Amino acid sequence: MAENKANEIKSNMRIRPPVVVVMGHVDHGKTSILDYIRKTKAVEKESGGITQNIGAYQVSHGDKKITFIDTPGHEAFFAMRAHGAKVADIAILVVAADDGVMPQTKEAIRHIKLAGIPMIIAINKIDRQNADAMKVKNQLLEDNIVVEDYKGDTPSVNVSAKTGEGMDNLLEMINLVAEISEIKSEEGALPEGIVIESELDHKRGPVATLIVRQGILKKGDIVSLSTTWGTVKILEDFQGTLMAEAEPGTPVFVVGLSEVPQVGEKFKVVNSQKEAEERVAKDANKEKVAEVIEVKEGAKIFNLVLKSDVRGTLEALRNVILGVEDENVTFRFLSEGVGEITERDIKLASTAKALIVGFRTKVTQSSENFAKQMKVGIITGDVIYELVESVRAAVSDLISGEKEEVDLGSLKVAAIFRTEKSKMIIGGRVSGDELKKGARVRVIRGEEIIGEGKISQLKIIDKAVDKVEAGKECGVLFEGPVKILAGDILQAYEIREKIIRL
């Protein structure tokens, strides 16, 4: 019986367009490749071109369709996977032929491997004079990626998003990998899929871009997610064309949700409003756990308020900022939202002494004036990595204002030459690091610190010096209330401004 059911499901499986994500190091040409494909392969409307950016689009190559997710980077891809969603079927790893494998290339490789999806290497910028595709292939071996040219199982294609060279080959390779992977969906199944983008539209309300993974999503369907639900009032493709239905593998822009969903949430069509509400309530109860921030010992808490244009870039920004954390600082995200930076955000930041970070979002003149009045810092930008560098600098400035104690060398007292009320001249040999004129010292007898003082003068034989290196003998003019004895240890230290490079 079970075997018959399995055979029945297998017979109902139908090929669908693959969903492809493009990843790699910043400036290696991810956006250029996506733009070239979109401009040359997307089916144009009568009015011409693409009218809106919904975070995904679909192209045709030969007689087959391919869906591309236009994410802001591997951070958004990671954010989607964090929700347990299988976002893409195939990943394109872009590596510049003139630059080679870089840190973000390696990070993208790690995310692709964790996702467990096929990878195609696109060696971009081969039109450049110093391009070296062979060097890239050799560097990839360090991450256990063996391209087909080296008898491995990872296909690679040389391309130029500038001239278009190799771009058709790349699309053909996507179709080949999709065919081998047998990317299918169950025919007749209830529609379900993933949220890849969302925002609050001032005219339309909460809107979202969905990728349909199976079933046919239709206008009027009731969709249920973890955080919200809604009735599909409007379906549009990436060109803004109204649709009656969306088949598996199709990116679609949806209007009709009650609230803005999170990127990476799974959606499915249900039979009634009651069923949708019950699912949201059930998932909400699971989420009712207070966020616990683990603060490392000695770390400073840095409060942030995040704003972005859309939900996907918001999660991407959050994940990149978290990558700045180290033992010196722990981030606390007080608020995260989409839309303009408002006076409410500024009030919150003022109360908690937080920094506001806005990505691709506006600050009205009134909000900017209010922020100055409340002495709240705002950082905005359109390039995610530049914005994070500004956050990094702000954090470094905060911590660099602190002081820290730095140990210098020590001296074991061999002789006492002179004793006065609050001064002593002593001699001994320096060990550890060096002694400096003006340094503070702790006087250690046995294992106990018996007092403190400072080094007023240093002499080697009869010559006054500013410092004495380890291994040398010297005379020390010690100032302090402690009476030093032979055998005591003078441990020198100084107070410096704490410099942090995150």
Buried (B, 14 or more C-beta within 10 A) or exposed (E): EEEEEEEEEEEEBEBBBBBBBBBBBBBBBBBBBBEBBBEEBBEEEEEEEBEEEBBBBBBEBEEBBBBBBBBBBBBBBBBBBEBEBBBBBBBBBBBBBBBBBBEBBBBBBEBBBEBEBBBBBBBBBBBBEEBBBEBBBBBBEEEEBBBEEEEBEBBBBBBBBBEEEBBBBBBBBBBEBBEEEEBBBBBEBBBBBBBBBBBBEEEEBBBBBBBBBBBBBBBEBBBBBBBBBBBBEBBBBBBEBEBEBBBBBBBBBBBBBBBBBBBBBBBBBBEEEEEBBBBBEEBEEEEEEEEEEEEEEEBBEBBBBBBBBBBBBBBBBBBBBEEBBEEBBBBEBBBBBBBBBBBEBBEBBBEBEBBBBBBBBEBEEEBBEBBEEEEBEBBBBEEBEEBBBBBBEBBBEBBEEEEEEEEBBBBBBEEBEEEEEEBBBBBBBBBEBBBBBEBBBBBBBEEEEBBBBBBBBBBEEEEEBEBBEBEBBBBBBBBBEBEBEEEBBBBBBBEEEBEBEB
